[in-house]
């Protein structure tokens, strides 16, 4: 089977190896590569390479370049599809590929460069850790081969992907030669080679960090020359790549080292309004990213450029989508769908960068903060793109921090901050109620927690009700998904498994969130929040939900009781009666949590709990005296009930009759 697949992948000739113009050969080659991918996924790459090495060795040692190239291509396919198992045995694929980088045939060398790119993407950091001493010199040598531009381009691409995952220590011995070769590519190479050389330079700067500083003054004249020439030739793609490379380097070396070099880039960005560019022009998104990097690099020194940068970001964040529903002609419909995709990408990028600018500039952006909020708050409900909603949610606490910092440092009136709170927090609550993607709900919950810690009392009773009810709905829905359900179709099985993993992660986030968010809510709202206990009847959920929801709900009740004691319990006397009834539940976990809740109520309920002492003691006695109470499944519930009874004796001694206390009271511990 392997031999047949390798033969299919070897169906290339001198003219079609790189451009694949021969349709019949393309079909056979494509089928062979797809089959190799499926075969390796089914059996495992390590199993194939260790158990059946002969077909690969035969191809690597063949005099036919097509077979050698097929072997190299197969290893890159296997690495991509079996990365998890091959990371521990990266030598199985790396050693044979590195032998081919100097092959006598240029198609095989090209295939080896492509394989290095694939291994860099899927077998990192193991490949970088063990093979940087072999890979980096090989890439440098290939980039110097001006007799074959395709190998040069592929070597530059592989360099970009490889150095992305390198450390500065790995790169240091090779920086002189690599940077020298990349600058030569910028000077003499064609368009595609220049683009990848720019990307590789930016990646080297990020990976080498401080060590790149000594090369900065050497590199910048080349970048300025390429930028000026690209601008003069209206080469938007090369211009955007150059600006991206320059601004990426600046984020690494620090504003003190480059501040004098920014003027030309700022001039290019300012003289190229995004609204005047074609929607397909790469300079639209790269221009936005460049403004974002400049803001990160310059910090508060970025303020002089805000009058140009922030309107650009706001304009892109406000882009509207074309209506493709009524377009019948297929070509026009496809064109509009492509435009819609590009608009969504630009919109999401702008939202992320607005959030970053607000977080970086803090009070420095206060003159724009209202417009930023007006733009991003409605996007909490932008259901056409998840990244837009996530970026908008993450921006909400940053907007409030910025406004509050402006008040603290400039003694501004508090009304702008209060208005932002009253706009943002209810909007987050409403967005949470509507959100269907559980990971986005988790992001919104985190943002809401941060916002509530910053704000005052801005939620009304209906909004508190909707918010807490929404939390219970999320828990209820997640618990109803049957864990381990065996679905008939593999896709359904995978879907449920992924959903259960997400829900498990979400529960962990939510548990911390409840503890963190409801304490400031109680502190902020006092009895106002206490009313929500009664109005939305949280405690009756306890018996209806399974253990997770049950524990979280009781944790919420305990948090409120400890903070406000009698005040919190004033509104849930009827719910306490349900706890007494739930002491007789068949599930030991339910008995345990209920007994714990009764103990909390006894300790903090004061005069509110006193009239209920008799019923509480009866309920706990019934639990303690149950014949199954000392069974290993029920022992924790029994101990918790004994503890709760002890708290009643401690805090409500005047309401206790000795005859009412069960004989197990001798085991009470406090």
N, C-alpha and C positions, 0 to 999 in steps of 0.2 A: 504494500500500500504506500509506504513512504517513497519507495523508488518510483512508483507511478506518479505520485504527486510532484516529486522533484523533476521528473521528466516534463510534466505539464508546465511547471514554472520555468523550465529551461527553454521554452518555445519562443525565443527572441532571436533576432538576427542583428547584424551590424547597424541597420538603418532604423530599427524599431525599438531598440533596447531602452531608449530614454523617452522618445516622444510617443511611442505606442500608436502609430498611425494605421498599422495593418489590422483590419477589423477581425479577421479570423483568428490571428494570433492573439489579439487582445482578449477575445472571448475565452480561448483556452487558457491563457495566462491568468485571467481574472478568476476563472473557475478553479484553477489549481491553487491560487493564493487563498481564496475563500475556503476551499476544502482543507488546506493545511491549517488554517485558523481553527476550524471546527474540530479537526482531528486532534490538535494539540490541546484544545480546551477539554475535550472529552477524556483523553488519556493522561494529560499532564505533561508539560514540557520536560521536566526532569526525568520522568519515566521514559520518554522517547529518546532523549539524548544519551542517557546512561544505559538503557536497555537495548537500544538499536543504533549504535554509532556507525555501523558499517555503511549504510546508504549515504550518510553525510560525508564520511571520510572518503568514499569513492568519488563523490562530486568535488570535494575540495582538492583532491589529488589528480583530477582529470586534466587532460591537455586541452579540452574544449572550454573556452571561456564561458559559454552559456551555462554549463553545468556548475562551474565554480560560482558564477553569479547567482544561480538558483539556490545553491547551498547557503550563500550569504543572506539572500532574501528570506529563505526559510527560517534562519535563525532570528532574524529581526521580527518575523511574524510570530514565532514561538515566544520570543521575549515579551512582546506586547500582550499576548493572550495568556501567558502563564507567569506573570511577573512575581506573584506571591511565592511560588515554589522555587523560582530560579534565583531569588535574591540571596539565598544562602549558598548557592552554587553558581555564582555569576561567571566563574571561569569556564563553565561548559559552553557558554556562548561568546564570551569576550576573547578568549585565547584564539579560536579559529578566525574570528573577524579581524583581529589585529594583525594576523598574518597576511590578510588580503589587502590591507591598505596600500601596500607597495606592489600589488600584482602588476604583471606586465601589460595587462589589458585595461584600457581606461574605463570600460563598462563595469568591470569587476571592482576597480578602485572607487568608482562612483557608488556602487552598491554597498561597499564597505563603509563609506562616509555616511550613507543613509542609515545603515545599521547602527553606527555609532550614535547618530541622532536618536534613533528609536530606543536604544539601550539607555541613553542619557535620560530619556523621559520616563521610562518604566522600571529601570533597575537602579535608580538613585536611592540613597547616596552610596550604595555598595560599589557601584562601578567607579564613581569618583574616588572613593576611599582607597581602592586597591589598584586602579589602573590609570590614575592621572599622570604618572611618570611615562606611560606609553602613549596615552591618547593625545595629550597636549602637543608633544613634538610632532606626532603624525598629522594632526590638524594644521599645525603651523606650516609644515612642509606642503600639504595639499593646497593651502591658500596661496602658496607661491607659484603654483603651476598655471602660468598665464597662457599656456598652450591649450588648455581645456577649461573654458569659462564655466562649464556646467559642474565640473568637479570643484572649482573654486567656490561657486555659490553654495554647493552642498556642504563643503567644508566649513564655510562661514555659518551656515544654518546649524550644523552639528556643534560648532564652537559655542554658539549662543546657548543651545540647550545644555551642553556639558558644563560650561562655567557657571550657569545659573545655580547649580547645586554644589559648587566647589567652595572651599574655605579659602581665606586669604593666604594661609600657610601653604596650601596646595599650589596656588597660582604664583606665589612670589618668585620662584626660580625661573619662571617662564614669561613673566610680564614683559620684559624688554622685547623679546622676539615676537610674542603674540601681538602686542600693540603696534610694533613696527610693521608687521605684515598687514594688519587691519588698516593702518593709515595708508599703506601703499595701495590697498584695494580701493580706498576712498579716492585716491589720486588718479589711478589708472583704470579702475574697473568700470563696468557698465552699470546701468541702473539697478538691476536686481542685486548684483554683488554689493553695491554701495549700501542698499537698504539693509542687507543682512550684516554687513560690516558695522553699520551704525547700531543695530540691535545688539551685536556681540560686544561692542565697546561699552554700551550701557550696562549690560550684564556683568562685564568684568569690573566696572566701577562699583557696582552694588556688592559683588562678592569679595573684592579685594579691600574695600572700605578705605581706611587711612593710607594704605600703601599706594592707592591710585593718585594721591596728592602730588607726588613727585613727577607724574606724567601729565598733570593737568595743563601746564603751560605749553607743553609740546602738542597736545591733542587739540586744544581750542582753536588755533589758527586754521587747521584743516576743517574743523566743523564750521567755523565762520565762513570759510571759502565755499564749502558745499551749500550752506544755507543761502548765501548771497547769489550764487549761480542758480540754484533751484528757484529762488524767488524771481530772478530776472527771466528765467525760461518758463515761468508759470507752471513749474513742475510741483503740483500740490502734494503728490505722494512722497517725493523725496524731501520736500520742505517740511512736511509733518514729521517724517522719521528723524530728520536732523534736529528739529526743535525738541522732540521727545527725548532724543539721546542727550542733548545739552542739559535739559531740565532735570533728567534723571541723575546725571553726574553731579549737578548742583545739590541735589538732596543728600548726596553722600559726603561732599567735601566741606559743606558748611558755608553760611552766608558771608563770613569774614573773608573767605578766599575768592569769592566770585562776584561779589556785589557790583564791581566795576564792569562786569561783562554782560549784565542783564539788559542794558539799554537797547541793544540791537534786537534782541528777541522780543522785548516788550513792544518795540516799534513795529515789528512785523505783525505781532498779534493784534495790536491796536489798529493797524492800518488794514486789517483783513477782517471786517465784521462778519461774524458767522452767518448772519441773516442773508448776506450777499453771496454766499457760497452755495453751490449745488448740493442737494441733499446727499448725493453720493460722494462728495468730496471728503477724503479722509482727514483733511485739515479741520473739519468741523469738530470731530471728537478729539483729535489730537490737540487742537487749540484749547478746548476746555480742560483737558488733562494738564496741558502746559501751565495754564493759569493756576490750577490746583497745586501743581508742584512748586510753582513760584511762591504761592502763599505759604506752603509748608516750609520752604527754604528760608524765606525772608521774615516770616513771623510778622511782627507789628510794622516792620519796614515795608510791608506790602500795601499799607494803607493808601499811599499815593496812587496806586493802580486800581483801587477798588471801583472807582467811577467807570472804568472800562470793563473790568473783569466781572463784577457782580451782575450787571445788566445782561451780559452774555450768558452767564449761568442761569439766571432767572428766565431769560427768553427760551433757552433750550428746555428747561424744566416745564415750561408752560405749553410746549408743543402739543398740538391736537392731532389725532389720528385721522387718516382719510377713510371715507366710507366706501368699502369695497363690496357691500352686500348687493347693490343694484347694478354692478358691472358684469355684463354677460360675456363680452369678448375676452377670450382666454388670455391672449398676450397682454392686453391692457390690465386684466385682473392680476396676472402674475407680476406685472410691473408695479402695480399699486401695493401688492402684498410685500414686495421687496422694499418699497418706500416705507411702509408701515413698520417693517422689521428694523430698518435703520433709524426711524424716528424713536422707536421704543428704546433702542440701545443708547441713543443720544440723550433721551429724557432720563433714563436710569443713571447714566454717567453724570449728568448735571446735578441730579438730586444727591448723589453720593458726594460730589465735590462741594456742593452748598453746605452740607453737613460738616465736611472737613474744614471748610473755611470758617464757619461759625465756631467750631471747636478750637481752631488755632488762634483766631483773632479775639475771641471772647468779647470784652466790652468794646473793642475797637471797631466792631461791625454794627454797633447799636443803631446807626443811622439807617441801616438797611434791614434791621431785624424784623420790622413789621411786614415788609414786602416778602422777606424770606418765609415768614410764618404764613402769610396769606397764600403763598404759592404751594407750600408743602403740606399744610394741614388738610386740604381737600384730597391730596394724593394718598392719604391713609386708606382711602376707599377706591384706589385706582386698580381695578381687578384685571386689567389687561396685562400687567407685568408685575411679578412678585418682587423683583429687585427694587422697583419704584416704591412699593409699600414698605419694604424693609428699610430703605434709606430714609423715607419720610418718618417712620417710627423712631429710628435712631437719632434723627435730628431734633425731635421734640424736647428732650431734656437739655440738649445743647443750646437751644434757643432760649429756654428759661434761664439757664446759667449765664448766658451772655447778657440778657436783660437785667438780671439781678446784679451782675458784676458792674454794669453801667450805673445802676442806682447806688451801689455801695461806694464806688470810686468817684462818682461825679455829683452825688447828692441830687439826683434827678427825682421828680415826682414818682410816686409808686404806682400811679394809675396805669402806665403802660405795662408794667410787669403783671399787675393784677388782671388786666384785660387779656394778656397773653395766656395766663393761667386759666381763665374762664373760657378761653377759646380752645386751648390745647387739650386739657384734661378731659372734658366731656367728649371731645372728638375722639380721643383715644379709647374711651370707654365704649362709645358707639361703634368704632371700628372693630374693637374686640368682639362685640356681640355678633357682628356680621362675618368676621373672619372665619374661613373654612380650612385654611392651611395651618396645621397645628404648630409647625416650626415658626411661622410668622406670628402666631398668637403668643408664643414664648417670647419673641423679641418685643412685641407690644407690651406684654406684662412687665418685662424688665424696664422698659421706658416709662411705663405708668408709675412703677415704684419710684424711679428717680424723680419724676415730676411731682409726685405727691410729697416727697421729702422736701422739695423746694417751695411748694405752694402753700397757700392757706386754705381756708374753707371755701371751695369753689363748686363742689358737687352738691346737687340738691337731693332730696330723699328718693326721688324716682330714679336718678342716675345711680345712686348707691344700690338701690334695689336691682337695677338691670345688671350692674357690674357683678355683684355677688351671685345673682342668679345665673349669670353667664358662667362663672367659675364652676358652679355646681353642675351645670349642663355639660361642660367639658369633661368633668370627672365621670359623670354618669354615663356619657356616651362612650368614653374610653373603656370603662369597666365592662360594658356590654359586649365588647368585641371578644369573642371566645378565643382564649389563648390555646395554641396547639390545634386549632381546627384543621382537619385534613380536608382540603378542597380537592375536587376531582381533577382540576386542570392545574398544571404547573404554574402558570401565570398568576392564578388566583392565590396559590399557596405563597408565592414570592411576595405578592402584594400585601397579604395579611402579615407575613413575617416582618416586612419593612414597616408596616403601620404599627405593629406591636413594639418594635424597637423605638420608633419615634415617640410613641405614647409613653414608653417607660422613661425615656430621657426627659420628656415633658413633665412627667409627674415629679421627677427629682427637682427640676427647676421650679415647679409650682409649689412644692412643699417649702422650699426656701423663700419663695416669693410671698407666700401667705404669712409666714412669720415676720418677714421684713415689712410688708406693705400694710398689714392691718394694724400694726402697732402705731405708726404715724397717723393712720386713719382715725384710730380711737383718740389719740392725743389731740388731733386737729378738731375732730367733730364732737368729742365728748358724748353726751347723751344723745346727740343727733345721730351718731353712728349706732348707738345702742338701740335706737328705735328700729333700725333695719333688721335686728334679730326678730322682732315681733312681726314686722310687716312682710318679710319674705319667708319667715318660718324656716330658718336654716336647720334647726335641730331635728324637726321631723324627717329630714332627709337621712338622718343617721341610720335608722333601721332599714331603710329602703336600699341604700347603696351598699356595696361590698366593702371589704376591709379598708382599702386605700382611701376611698372617699370618706368613709366613716372616721378614720383616724385624722385626716386633714380637717374635717369639719369640727371634730372635737378639739383639735389643736387650736383652731380659730376661736372656739368658745373659751378655752383655757386662757389664751392670750388676752382676750377681752376681759375675762373675769379678773385676772391678776392685775390688769391695769386699772380697772374701774370698780372692782369689787361689787358692792351692792348695786351700783348704778347700771352695770351691764346686765345683771340678772333681773332687774326690775321689770324688763319687758319680755321675759321668757319664762314666766312661772308655769304656764301651761305646757311648755316644751319640756320642763323638768319632769313633769308627770310622765311624759313619754319615756324618759330615761329610766324611771322606776319600773315601768312596764317591761322595758327592754332587758332588765336584769334576768328575765326568764327566757331569753332567746336561746335557741338550740346551739348556736355557734359560740364556742369558747372565746374567739377573738372579739365578738360583739360584746359578750359579758364583760370581758376585761376592759374594753374601752369605755363602756357605759359606767362601770364601777369607778374608773378613774375620773370620769366627768362628774359623778356624784361627789367624789372626794374634793374636787376643785370647787364645786358649788358650795359644799359645806364649809370649806376653809375661807372662802371669800364672799359668801352670800349674805352674811350678817343677818339682819332682821328679816330680809326677804326669804331666807331659807328656813328660819325658825318654825313657821307654821307647817312646814313640810317634813320636819324631822321624823315624825312617827311613820309616815309612808316610806321615807328613805330607809329607816332602820328595818322595817318589815321586808322591803325589797332585798336589801343586802343579806338579812338573815336567811331568806329563802334561798339565795344563791349559796351562802356558806354551808347551809345544812343539806343541800342537795346530795343524794347518794353518790353522784358522779364527781363531786367537788374536788376530791383528792386524787382523781384519775390524772395521769400525766398530761393528758390533753387539756385538762381544766385547771391544773394547779396554779397557773399564772393568773387566771381569772379569780380563783379563790383567794390568792394572796392580795390581789388588788382590792377585792371586796373587803377583806379584813382591814387593809390600810384605810379604805374609805370610812369604814365603821369607826376606826380609831379617830379619824379627823372629826367625825360627828361628836364623839365623846369629848374630844379636846375643846372644840369651839362652841358646842351647844350642850354643855353639861347640865344646864338648868332645865333642859327639855327631855332628858333621858331618864327613863325608869329602869332600875336594875333588872327587873324581870323581863324587859324588852330586849336586853342585849344578849345575844347568843353566847353560849358557853365558850365559843371560840375566841371570845374577847380577851381571854388570857394570853392569846398569841399576838395581840396588837403591838405594832411598832410604829414609832412616830418619827 
